């Protein structure tokens, strides 16, 4: 399918603006520039209850944002990990999306402000994700959520984090995760799929940007086939939770998301893959620009309801 016309116009406007590509900016410039894209997220909806929480560990605090859609007790819960290549983004950037998902799914959404690179390299973000998982499990009475209905969800690098924390929970023998929802996730840091070359430039997310993010997040000595780095390389698919994986047609990451869902299915794990034709990486966060973003959000909400409430 041809590239969506509105996205095509959007990409032309970005090109004409003459701004430096993300990977050529300083880290502070990149983080500041990312805030400008929040306008495409749409107006934040009201939720029944919104609160900020902090997890205190030995050497750090992890900020959480909790979105509760109703007064109903013992709701399912999903931990959300934002996008940004592990270098940029935060819980404020994805606020509108988390509100839409909480209301649309009637599930508690907890957004995690994990540590970013290059200040904090792998596995810092993963450690924060796991601490958030422990918090949800151990404080289920305080949070008024169902400890047997815990899911994880992430976008792009956040999708990597969601998949990785499922593997870590298996390695550490819990807490159990019932469902994973991955939005155009990066799951293979070897970057060996042909989609990296096919869509390497001109479609919002570039191969150069992905290589830059990787260089900031991973030390040169890291094994790129370590399952906690690249979940696609795990040998333990059969022990992973059911999944819903979204990909975009014009995205360097398209093939690895599709392959991950296929590998889960081969292993006997329930997995649904949905590729959005004509879309680029990041489209789900652009409801004011493309209708498909709202369509995808509805699908996400439905998948969470089914995945976390399934007997």
Backbone torsions as a table, in degrees:
resi	resn	phi	psi	omega
1	UNK	NA	141.1	178.5
2	UNK	-62.9	156.6	175.6
3	UNK	-57.9	135.7	178.5
4	UNK	-52.3	133.3	-174.8
5	UNK	-60.0	-42.4	-179.8
6	UNK	-65.6	-37.9	176.7
7	UNK	-69.0	-37.3	177.4
8	UNK	-60.4	-44.7	177.9
9	UNK	-65.0	-39.5	178.1
10	UNK	-60.7	-44.0	-179.8
11	UNK	-68.2	-35.1	176.1
12	UNK	-64.4	-42.5	179.1
13	UNK	-62.4	-41.2	177.8
14	UNK	-62.0	-43.5	-179.5
15	UNK	-64.0	-42.5	-179.0
16	UNK	-68.7	-27.3	-179.3
17	UNK	-64.6	-23.8	175.0
18	UNK	71.9	18.3	178.0
19	UNK	-72.6	152.3	176.9
20	UNK	-63.2	140.7	172.8
21	UNK	-60.6	152.3	-178.2
22	UNK	-51.2	-44.5	-172.5
23	UNK	-72.4	-7.7	176.3
24	UNK	-101.2	-2.6	177.5
25	UNK	-84.9	162.8	167.6
26	UNK	-71.7	165.1	-179.9
27	UNK	-60.2	-43.4	-179.3
28	UNK	-66.3	-39.4	177.0
29	UNK	-62.9	-42.7	-179.3
30	UNK	-62.1	-45.0	-179.1
31	UNK	-66.2	-37.6	178.8
32	UNK	-69.9	-41.4	-179.2
33	UNK	-65.0	-33.2	-179.9
34	UNK	-61.1	-33.7	-179.4
35	UNK	-60.1	-28.0	-179.1
36	UNK	-65.4	-24.2	-178.2
37	UNK	-80.9	-6.9	179.9
38	UNK	-63.6	-23.2	-179.9
39	UNK	-59.6	-27.6	-179.4
40	UNK	-79.6	-7.9	-177.7
41	UNK	-75.7	-21.9	-179.0
42	UNK	90.2	170.6	-177.6
43	UNK	-69.2	134.3	179.8
44	UNK	-69.6	129.1	177.7
45	UNK	-77.6	154.1	170.7
46	UNK	-75.3	145.0	172.2
47	UNK	-121.1	162.8	-178.5
48	UNK	-57.6	-44.0	-179.8
49	UNK	-145.6	128.3	174.6
50	UNK	-124.9	131.2	177.6
51	UNK	-149.0	155.5	175.7
52	UNK	-103.5	142.5	-177.6
53	UNK	-136.9	156.5	174.8
54	UNK	-131.2	136.2	173.2
55	UNK	-98.6	123.7	178.4
56	UNK	-99.4	123.6	175.9
57	UNK	-114.6	-172.8	-176.1
58	UNK	-59.8	-40.9	-172.7
59	UNK	-127.2	12.7	-178.5
60	UNK	-165.0	166.9	171.5
61	UNK	-119.5	139.9	180.0
62	UNK	-114.1	120.3	-179.8
63	UNK	-80.8	135.2	175.1
64	UNK	-122.2	150.4	169.4
65	UNK	-122.0	127.5	-174.5
66	UNK	-110.9	126.9	-178.8
67	UNK	-119.0	110.4	-179.5
68	UNK	-108.0	124.5	-173.3
69	UNK	-82.9	-19.4	-177.2
70	UNK	-158.6	174.2	179.4
71	UNK	-83.0	-3.3	179.5
72	UNK	-56.1	137.4	-176.6
73	UNK	-85.5	157.7	174.2
74	UNK	52.5	47.9	176.6
75	UNK	-74.1	155.4	168.4
76	UNK	-62.7	164.2	-178.8
77	UNK	-138.9	146.0	173.9
78	UNK	-130.4	130.1	173.5
79	UNK	-83.4	130.4	-178.5
80	UNK	-113.5	134.5	179.4
81	UNK	-118.7	120.7	-173.6
82	UNK	-72.1	167.2	179.3
83	UNK	-86.3	179.5	175.1
84	UNK	130.5	15.1	176.3
85	UNK	65.5	19.3	-175.0
86	UNK	67.5	6.3	-175.7
87	UNK	-112.6	-31.8	-174.9
88	UNK	-139.1	179.3	-176.6
89	UNK	86.9	160.2	178.7
90	UNK	-164.5	-175.2	-177.0
91	UNK	-71.3	-22.3	177.2
92	UNK	-71.8	-40.2	-177.5
93	UNK	-60.6	-38.1	-175.3
94	UNK	-98.8	14.3	-176.1
95	UNK	-56.9	-47.9	-177.4
96	UNK	-63.1	-41.4	179.4
97	UNK	-62.3	-44.9	-178.7
98	UNK	-62.7	-37.6	177.9
99	UNK	-65.2	-42.9	179.3
100	UNK	-63.3	-42.0	-178.9
101	UNK	-67.9	-42.5	179.0
102	UNK	-59.2	-48.4	-179.3
103	UNK	-67.3	-41.4	-176.0
104	UNK	-72.4	-30.0	-177.7
105	UNK	-99.9	-17.8	-172.6
106	UNK	57.9	41.8	178.0
107	UNK	-126.5	143.2	176.9
108	UNK	-69.4	127.6	177.0
109	UNK	-108.3	128.7	177.1
110	UNK	-120.2	112.5	-177.8
111	UNK	-91.4	133.2	-171.6
112	UNK	-110.1	123.6	179.1
113	UNK	-91.9	74.1	-176.4
114	UNK	-71.5	161.3	-180.0
115	UNK	-67.1	147.4	-177.2
116	UNK	-109.8	156.2	172.5
117	UNK	-90.1	158.9	4.8
118	UNK	-84.0	-5.0	-179.1
119	UNK	-60.6	-37.1	-178.9
120	UNK	-129.5	111.2	-177.1
121	UNK	-84.5	171.0	170.8
122	UNK	-53.1	134.3	11.2
123	UNK	-103.9	29.3	-173.8
124	UNK	-55.5	-49.6	-178.9
125	UNK	-61.6	-39.8	179.7
126	UNK	-66.0	-39.3	176.3
127	UNK	-61.6	-40.3	177.8
128	UNK	-65.5	-40.6	178.6
129	UNK	-61.6	-42.6	-179.6
130	UNK	-68.2	-37.5	175.8
131	UNK	-61.5	-38.6	178.2
132	UNK	-65.3	-39.3	177.2
133	UNK	-62.9	-44.4	177.6
134	UNK	-61.4	-42.3	-179.8
135	UNK	-60.1	-46.6	-179.4
136	UNK	-62.1	-43.6	179.9
137	UNK	-66.2	-48.9	-174.2
138	UNK	-74.5	-28.2	-177.4
139	UNK	-108.0	30.7	-176.7
140	UNK	-62.8	-32.9	178.6
141	UNK	-67.6	-46.1	178.2
142	UNK	-61.0	-41.7	-178.9
143	UNK	-79.9	-14.0	-177.7
144	UNK	57.0	52.1	178.2
145	UNK	-125.2	164.3	178.6
146	UNK	-85.7	113.0	-176.5
147	UNK	-67.9	-11.1	178.0
148	UNK	-96.1	2.5	-179.3
149	UNK	-129.8	64.4	179.9
150	UNK	-106.4	128.3	176.5
151	UNK	-122.6	167.6	174.9
152	UNK	-129.9	147.3	-178.3
153	UNK	-148.0	141.5	179.1
154	UNK	-157.2	156.3	-178.6
155	UNK	-115.3	125.4	176.7
156	UNK	62.5	-115.8	176.2
157	UNK	-62.1	-31.5	175.0
158	UNK	-64.9	-29.6	174.4
159	UNK	-68.0	-37.7	173.3
160	UNK	-59.2	-44.0	-178.1
161	UNK	-66.0	-40.4	178.6
162	UNK	-62.9	-45.7	178.8
163	UNK	-66.3	-39.6	-178.2
164	UNK	-67.2	-37.8	-178.5
165	UNK	-71.0	-25.4	172.2
166	UNK	-63.9	-42.9	178.6
167	UNK	-67.3	-39.6	178.9
168	UNK	-65.5	-39.0	179.4
169	UNK	-64.1	-33.3	175.2
170	UNK	-67.6	-44.1	-179.5
171	UNK	-62.8	-35.6	-177.2
172	UNK	-95.2	7.7	177.6
173	UNK	61.7	42.4	174.7
174	UNK	122.8	172.2	-2.6
175	UNK	-67.1	154.8	-177.8
176	UNK	-74.6	136.7	176.4
177	UNK	-111.4	128.6	-174.4
178	UNK	-88.2	-29.3	-171.5
179	UNK	-154.3	143.8	175.9
180	UNK	-126.3	135.4	178.6
181	UNK	-124.7	115.8	-171.9
182	UNK	-116.0	124.2	-177.8
183	UNK	-106.4	112.7	-172.1
184	UNK	29.6	64.5	-175.1
185	UNK	-76.9	151.0	169.0
186	UNK	-94.5	114.6	-171.6
187	UNK	-122.1	-1.5	-176.6
188	UNK	-143.4	96.9	-178.1
189	UNK	-76.1	0.0	170.8
190	UNK	-75.2	-15.9	176.9
191	UNK	50.7	46.8	-172.7
192	UNK	-97.3	-8.1	-179.4
193	UNK	-73.1	149.1	-177.3
194	UNK	-66.4	-20.9	179.3
195	UNK	-64.4	-22.2	176.3
196	UNK	-64.3	-35.2	178.4
197	UNK	-85.2	-40.2	-177.1
198	UNK	-61.5	-38.0	-177.6
199	UNK	-120.0	36.8	-172.2
200	UNK	-69.7	-22.2	177.2
201	UNK	-154.5	156.1	177.6
202	UNK	91.9	0.5	-177.2
203	UNK	-129.6	42.0	175.3
204	UNK	78.9	-67.0	175.7
205	UNK	-90.7	126.0	-177.6
206	UNK	-108.7	160.9	176.8
207	UNK	-64.0	-38.0	178.7
208	UNK	-60.5	-42.1	178.9
209	UNK	-63.5	-42.8	179.2
210	UNK	-62.3	-39.9	177.8
211	UNK	-65.7	-38.3	177.9
212	UNK	-64.7	-48.9	179.8
213	UNK	-57.5	-42.9	179.7
214	UNK	-60.6	-41.5	-179.2
215	UNK	-65.4	-27.3	179.3
216	UNK	-82.2	-32.7	-174.3
217	UNK	-86.4	-37.4	-172.3
218	UNK	-111.6	133.7	172.4
219	UNK	-68.4	150.6	-178.1
220	UNK	-58.1	-23.9	-176.9
221	UNK	-86.5	-5.0	-176.9
222	UNK	-68.2	136.8	175.7
223	UNK	-75.6	113.6	-175.9
224	UNK	-68.8	-14.6	178.2
225	UNK	-98.8	5.7	171.8
226	UNK	-61.9	127.5	-174.4
227	UNK	-61.2	-25.2	178.6
228	UNK	-79.7	-14.0	173.0
229	UNK	-94.3	-51.1	-177.6
230	UNK	-123.5	87.7	-176.3
231	UNK	-56.0	-23.2	179.0
232	UNK	-58.9	-26.7	-175.5
233	UNK	-88.0	3.9	180.0
234	UNK	-63.4	150.0	174.6
235	UNK	-101.8	8.4	-173.0
236	UNK	-121.1	43.7	-179.7
237	UNK	-59.3	-36.5	-173.4
238	UNK	-65.0	-18.7	-179.3
239	UNK	-96.8	4.8	-178.2
240	UNK	-89.5	157.2	179.1
241	UNK	-73.5	161.6	175.1
242	UNK	-55.8	154.8	-171.8
243	UNK	-141.6	153.0	168.3
244	UNK	-126.7	119.6	-174.7
245	UNK	-119.0	124.4	176.8
246	UNK	-104.2	135.4	171.6
247	UNK	-130.1	165.9	177.0
248	UNK	-117.0	141.2	-174.7
249	UNK	-59.5	-45.7	-175.8
250	UNK	-99.2	65.9	-173.7
251	UNK	-141.8	129.0	176.0
252	UNK	-55.2	-24.6	-176.5
253	UNK	-91.8	1.8	-171.7
254	UNK	-55.8	-47.6	-171.4
255	UNK	-70.1	-32.3	-177.3
256	UNK	-74.0	-32.5	174.3
257	UNK	-64.3	-43.7	177.8
258	UNK	-62.6	-43.5	-179.0
259	UNK	-64.6	-38.5	-179.8
260	UNK	-62.6	-46.5	178.8
261	UNK	-62.4	-39.9	179.4
262	UNK	-64.9	-42.7	179.7
263	UNK	-63.8	-38.0	175.7
264	UNK	-61.2	-46.5	-179.5
265	UNK	-61.4	-42.4	178.6
266	UNK	-60.6	-34.8	-179.8
267	UNK	-79.8	-1.1	179.2
268	UNK	89.2	11.8	178.7
269	UNK	-95.1	133.8	-179.8
270	UNK	-64.8	121.1	-178.4
271	UNK	-145.2	134.9	176.9
272	UNK	-118.9	131.3	176.4
273	UNK	-115.4	131.6	177.6
274	UNK	-128.0	115.3	175.9
275	UNK	-100.0	126.3	179.8
276	UNK	-91.2	113.0	-177.4
277	UNK	-66.7	142.8	175.9
278	UNK	75.5	3.4	-175.2
279	UNK	-101.4	157.3	175.4
280	UNK	-112.2	167.0	175.2
281	UNK	-55.3	133.6	177.7
282	UNK	95.0	-3.6	-172.8
283	UNK	-62.2	-30.4	-178.1
284	UNK	-61.1	-26.6	179.6
285	UNK	-91.3	17.9	-177.2
286	UNK	-127.1	51.7	-177.7
287	UNK	-64.8	-23.0	177.9
288	UNK	-79.8	-8.9	-177.1
289	UNK	-106.5	-43.8	-177.0
290	UNK	-131.9	137.6	179.7
291	UNK	-63.2	-30.2	-178.4
292	UNK	-60.5	-24.8	178.1
293	UNK	-64.7	-43.6	178.3
294	UNK	-68.3	-38.4	176.7
295	UNK	-60.9	-44.0	179.9
296	UNK	-64.9	-38.3	179.9
297	UNK	-64.2	-39.7	176.2
298	UNK	-61.7	-42.1	177.7
299	UNK	-64.2	-38.7	177.4
300	UNK	-61.9	-45.9	-179.5
301	UNK	-62.4	-43.3	-179.9
302	UNK	-66.0	-42.0	178.9
303	UNK	-62.1	-40.3	178.3
304	UNK	-65.3	-43.2	179.0
305	UNK	-59.7	-46.3	-179.7
306	UNK	-68.7	-48.4	-174.8
307	UNK	-64.2	-37.7	-176.0
308	UNK	-90.6	-16.5	179.9
309	UNK	-105.0	-3.6	-179.2
310	UNK	-65.1	135.1	179.9
311	UNK	-70.7	NA	NA
